[in-house]
Amino acid sequence: MLVGVLIGRAFVAASTRGSLTRIAIALGSIGTVIAIAAQLISAFVIAHLGSFGFEAVPGVEPELFTTLLTTPSFGAPMSPLPWAQLVATPHSGSPMDLLRTIGIGLAVVSVLVLIFDVARGNRKPSRVTDIVRSAGAASLTIYTLHVAASGMLFSAVLADAESTIAANGMMPWWAAGPWSFLIQFAGVLVIGAILSFTRRRGPLEALVSGVVKTAVRS
């Protein structure tokens, strides 16, 4: 979150100075290097676990444990030992996971800044770019809805796990995977379109802004 605040301030300052393109290219390049380095370090550690003092987990095949290291975790590294901090297990919060996530985020944001800066030029932005911009400006609202929607979908799966998962051992297409992502991404664009046509902010963004203004006035 703190890195995101700093990146946002850097882009705003660069836009004011007229150096937005140069800063976007520089930060995007830095993000790409960080993400690649974190991934390479993680892959090296996974391939040489024995050299890092890893001991086999009783009852767990080494191949299965390697698979677990590359699948999403639940907010903590797989082990408190130092080697686990060097593995970029998704959602584990390990240093390598954070570096890779920050690097990818920085690269993606920089590319989008370049695209929208070029698309804007001296002309009025198109409806398509404004829809995406409106969705991006409502990140708190959209992420909150994403968490709520994902929670309801997973609850539905867990409530009927015997029939929904037992058939092939996998989550339903509408709960996880590429199709679930596309469905939620379509929802993001719908929200962006509504905000673009109504010229309004996201409801949670407006709420937070109102609370802050009230607190400042007090």
N, C-alpha and C positions, 0 to 999 in steps of 0.2 A: 504494500500500500504506500509506504513512504517513497519507494523508488518511483511509483506511478505519479505521486505528487511532484517529485523533482523533475520527472520527464515532462509533465504537463507545463510546469513553470518554464522549463527550457524552451519548449516550443512556443509558448506565448511570448517570451522575451525575444526569441529569434524572429517571430512574425513582426514584432514591433520594430526591430532593427532592419527588417528586410532581408534577413539571411535564413529564412525558413527552409529553403531547398537545401542549402549547404549543411545545415544542422541535421535535417532529416536524413540525408545521405550518410553523414558521419555517425549518428546514433544508430541508424539501421545497420551499418557495417559492424559497429561495436557489438550490437545485440546478436548479430549472426555469428560472430566469432565466439562470443560467450556461450551461446547455445551449443555450437558444434564442439567446443572444448569440453563443456560439461558432459555432453553425450559420449564423447570419446573416452574421457576419464572413467565414466560409469561403466562403459562397455569393457574397458581394460580390467577394472576391478572385478566385474562379474566373471570374466574369462580366467582370472587368476585368483579366485577366492582362497585357495589353499595357501598362497603366499602371503595373504593378509590375516592369517590366523583364524580363518573360518573353520569351524568344526561342524561336521554333518549333524543335522537335526534328527534325533531318534524317530524312526518311523516315517520319515519323509525322504523320498528319492531325490538325489542331487538335481536331476533334470526338472523335477517338479518345483524344487526350491528356486531354481534359476528362473523358471516361468513366473513364480510368485514375485520375484524381484522386479519384473518388468510389467506387472499388472498393477492397476490402481490400488493404493493402500488406503488407510483410514486416518490420516493425520499424523502418523509417527513412523519413523524408520523401522525396518524389520528387526533391528537389534540395537542395543545401546553401545555396541563395540564400534571402534573408529571406522572399520571398513564399511559399515552400513551408512555412514555419513557421506561416503564417496559414491554411493549408488543413487542414481536419479530415478528412484521408484516414484511413479506418478502419485501425487497427493500425499506423499510421505512427509513433506516438509524438511527433508534432508538438505544440506547446503547445495548439493549437486542438483537436486530437484528444483530448488529455488532459483539457482543460477540459470538452469535450462529454461524454466518458465519465464524468468525475467528477460532472458535473451530473446526468446521467441516473441514475447509480448512487445519488446522494444522494436524488433524487426518488423512485425506486422503493423504496429502503430505508425512507424516511419514510412512504410510503403503506402499506407492509407493517406497519410498526410501529403505525400508526394502526389498521389492520384487526385485527391480532392483539391489540392492547390493548383494543379495543372488544369483540372476540369473547371475550376472556378474562373481563373484568369481574370479578365476584366469584364466578363459577362455574367449574367444572372445564372446561378446554378440550375441545372436541369432538375426535373421532378424526381428522377431516379436518384441522383446524388443527394438531393435534399431529403428523400425518404431514408436513405442510409445514414445521413448526418443526424436526422431527427431521432433515429433509433439509437445511435451512438451517444447522443446527448441525454438519453433516458436510461443510462446504464444501471442505475440503482433500481429503478422500477422493473426493468427487464430481467436483471439478475435475481431479484426477489421472486418474480413470477417463475423464473426457471427453476429455482430451488423448490418452490411450492409445487409446481407441476411435476417435477421429478419425484418428489416425495410421495405425491398421490399415486403416480404410476408404479413406483416400487412397492407401495403399500398394497396396491391391487394385486401385484404379482405375488407378494409374500402371503397375502390372505388366501390365495388359491395356488400355492406353489406346487402342490402335488400334480395338478393337471396342466399348469402352464409351463413348468420346467421339466417335469419328469419325462416327457415325451422324447426330448433330444438333449436334455441337459443344458439347454441354453435359455437365455432370457428372451421373451417375446420381442418381435421386431419393433413394436411400438413403445417398448420400455427402455431399450438400450440398443446401441449400435448406430450405423449410418442412417437408417430410415428415421429413427427417433431424433437424431440430430437435425435432419432435414425438416422434419415436422416442426421442431422448436424454432429452427431458423426461419421458416415461413411465418411462424407466429411473431418473431422479432420484426420482420418486414411489414407485417400487418400493423403492428403497433407503431412502427416508424411512419407508415402511410397515414394513419389516423392523426398522429401528431403533426405531420407535415401539412396536411390539408386544413387542419384546425388551427395551425400556428400556435400550438400550446406546448408547454413543457410537460415532462413526465409527471404524473401525480405525486410520486414520492419525492422527486426533485423539488417540486413546488412546495410540498409540505416542509421539507428540511429547510429550504430557503426562507419560508415564512417563519419558522421557529427561530432561525438564526437572526433574522431581522428584528423579530420581537425581542429577543434576548439582548441584542445590541442597543436597541432603543431604551430598554429598561436600565 
